[in-house]
Amino acid sequence: MSNPTEELLDVVDTQDRVLRTATRDEVYRDRLTHRCAMVLVRDAEGRIFTHRRSPDKTYGPGTYDVFVGGVVGAGESYAEAAVREAEEELGVRGISTEPLFRFLFETPDYSWFCDVHQARWTGPVSPQVEEIDWHGWLTEAEIAERLADGEWTFVPDGREAYRRFLLARG
């Protein structure tokens, strides 16, 4: 679709059951609960793909994230969206993801289910310039340092997903 604000998304209830579809514009304008897929991608050395979001993003412009991902289209599964988004944002083909957990992320302005996945990618990446302003492969220690010292502002849903990822892993 040429205009992303016209993209159709599933609107869901607090149990993640589909109620209807709505445009992305309507979903954001009316704070309708919808679905998002997030993928934590590691390279061969175990480093995590980290990036700064484009300043043109509707949500979290110019913030950093350790996940690639985005909204789940109407009728699309979380798994399909995770692969599609990871391939689009990394500029790769043939990635496979593993689902980890799901949670409801809510703020006064936004509400969506985050379906968190992980993947390993050992080849080159060519990040989508419309989505990603900067990227690098960081160790968990480097990420922890940037989270702790406030050197970077992390996108809120990604920060919460990463916190839950670390807790689930133990």
C-alpha positions as CSV (number, residue, x, y, z in Angstrom):
1,M,0.0,0.0,0.0
2,S,1.5,3.4,-1.0
3,N,0.1,5.3,2.0
4,P,0.9,3.5,5.3
5,T,-1.7,5.4,7.3
6,E,-4.3,3.6,5.1
7,E,-2.9,0.2,5.9
8,L,-5.6,-2.1,7.6
9,L,-4.9,-3.5,11.0
10,D,-6.8,-5.8,13.3
11,V,-8.3,-4.0,16.3
12,V,-8.2,-6.4,19.3
13,D,-9.6,-6.6,22.8
14,T,-7.7,-7.0,26.0
15,Q,-7.6,-10.8,25.4
16,D,-6.0,-10.2,21.9
17,R,-9.2,-11.3,20.1
18,V,-10.0,-9.6,16.8
19,L,-12.9,-7.2,17.0
20,R,-12.7,-5.5,13.6
21,T,-10.3,-3.8,11.2
22,A,-9.3,-0.2,11.0
23,T,-6.8,1.9,9.2
24,R,-3.4,2.6,10.9
25,D,-4.4,6.3,11.1
26,E,-7.7,5.5,12.9
27,V,-5.9,3.0,15.2
28,Y,-3.4,5.6,16.3
29,R,-5.8,8.5,16.4
30,D,-8.4,6.7,18.5
31,R,-5.8,4.7,20.6
32,L,-7.3,1.3,19.5
33,T,-5.5,-1.8,20.7
34,H,-3.8,-3.6,17.9
35,R,-0.9,-6.0,17.3
36,C,2.9,-5.6,16.8
37,A,5.7,-8.1,16.2
38,M,9.2,-7.4,17.5
39,V,12.3,-9.4,16.7
40,L,15.6,-9.3,18.6
41,V,18.3,-10.3,16.1
42,R,21.7,-11.6,17.0
43,D,24.8,-12.0,14.8
44,A,27.2,-14.9,14.8
45,E,29.1,-13.4,17.8
46,G,25.8,-13.1,19.8
47,R,25.7,-9.3,19.4
48,I,22.3,-7.7,19.1
49,F,21.2,-5.6,16.1
50,T,20.6,-2.1,17.6
51,H,19.4,0.9,15.7
52,R,18.2,4.4,15.9
53,R,14.7,4.9,14.5
54,S,14.1,7.4,11.7
55,P,13.1,10.9,12.7
56,D,10.0,10.4,10.5
57,K,8.5,7.6,12.5
58,T,5.1,8.2,14.0
59,Y,6.0,6.5,17.3
60,G,9.4,7.0,18.9
61,P,11.1,9.1,16.2
62,G,14.9,9.2,16.7
63,T,14.9,6.8,19.6
64,Y,17.1,3.6,19.8
65,D,15.8,0.1,19.8
66,V,17.1,-3.5,20.1
67,F,14.2,-4.9,18.2
68,V,13.1,-4.7,14.5
69,G,9.5,-5.0,13.8
70,G,6.2,-3.2,13.4
71,V,2.5,-3.5,13.2
72,V,0.7,-6.8,12.2
73,G,-1.5,-6.3,9.2
74,A,-5.2,-7.3,9.2
75,G,-5.4,-11.1,8.9
76,E,-1.7,-11.5,9.2
77,S,-0.2,-13.8,12.0
78,Y,2.3,-12.6,14.5
79,A,4.9,-15.0,13.0
80,E,4.3,-13.8,9.5
81,A,4.6,-10.2,10.6
82,A,7.8,-10.9,12.5
83,V,9.5,-12.4,9.4
84,R,8.2,-9.7,7.1
85,E,9.3,-6.9,9.3
86,A,12.7,-8.3,10.1
87,E,13.4,-8.9,6.4
88,E,12.1,-5.4,5.4
89,E,14.0,-3.5,8.1
90,L,17.3,-5.5,7.8
91,G,17.1,-5.7,4.0
92,V,17.5,-9.5,4.0
93,R,15.7,-12.6,2.8
94,G,15.3,-16.0,4.4
95,I,15.3,-15.1,8.1
96,S,13.4,-17.3,10.5
97,T,12.2,-16.2,13.9
98,E,11.3,-18.0,17.2
99,P,8.4,-16.6,19.3
100,L,9.3,-15.9,22.9
101,F,6.4,-14.2,24.7
102,R,3.6,-11.6,24.3
103,F,2.5,-8.7,26.4
104,L,0.1,-5.8,26.3
105,F,1.9,-2.4,26.1
106,E,-0.2,0.6,27.1
107,T,0.5,4.3,27.5
108,P,-2.0,7.2,27.6
109,D,-1.5,7.5,23.8
110,Y,-1.0,3.9,22.6
111,S,-2.1,0.4,23.2
112,W,-0.8,-2.7,21.4
113,F,0.2,-6.3,22.0
114,C,3.9,-6.9,21.5
115,D,4.7,-10.4,20.2
116,V,8.4,-10.8,20.9
117,H,10.6,-13.1,18.8
118,Q,14.3,-13.8,18.4
119,A,16.4,-14.6,15.4
120,R,20.0,-15.2,14.3
121,W,21.4,-13.5,11.2
122,T,24.9,-14.1,10.2
123,G,25.0,-12.4,6.8
124,P,25.2,-8.8,5.8
125,V,22.4,-6.4,6.4
126,S,21.2,-3.5,4.4
127,P,18.8,-1.6,6.7
128,Q,15.7,0.1,5.3
129,V,16.7,3.8,5.3
130,E,13.0,4.9,5.7
131,E,12.9,3.1,9.0
132,I,16.5,3.1,10.4
133,D,18.8,6.1,10.8
134,W,21.8,4.3,12.2
135,H,22.6,0.7,13.1
136,G,25.3,-1.4,14.8
137,W,25.8,-4.8,16.5
138,L,26.1,-4.3,20.3
139,T,26.9,-6.7,23.1
140,E,24.5,-7.0,26.0
141,A,27.0,-5.2,28.2
142,E,27.1,-2.2,25.7
143,I,23.3,-2.1,25.7
144,A,23.1,-2.3,29.5
145,E,25.5,0.6,29.7
146,R,23.5,2.8,27.4
147,L,20.2,1.9,29.2
148,A,21.7,2.6,32.6
149,D,23.5,5.9,31.9
150,G,20.8,7.4,29.7
151,E,23.3,8.0,26.9
152,W,20.6,7.0,24.4
153,T,16.8,7.4,24.6
154,F,15.2,4.0,23.9
155,V,11.8,3.6,22.4
156,P,9.4,2.8,25.3
157,D,7.9,-0.5,24.0
158,G,11.3,-1.8,23.0
159,R,12.8,-0.9,26.4
160,E,9.9,-2.7,28.1
161,A,10.2,-5.8,25.8
162,Y,14.0,-6.0,26.4
163,R,13.4,-5.7,30.2
164,R,10.9,-8.6,30.0
165,F,13.3,-10.5,27.7
166,L,16.1,-10.3,30.3
167,L,13.7,-11.4,33.1
168,A,12.4,-14.3,31.2
169,R,15.8,-15.5,30.3
170,G,16.8,-15.4,34.0
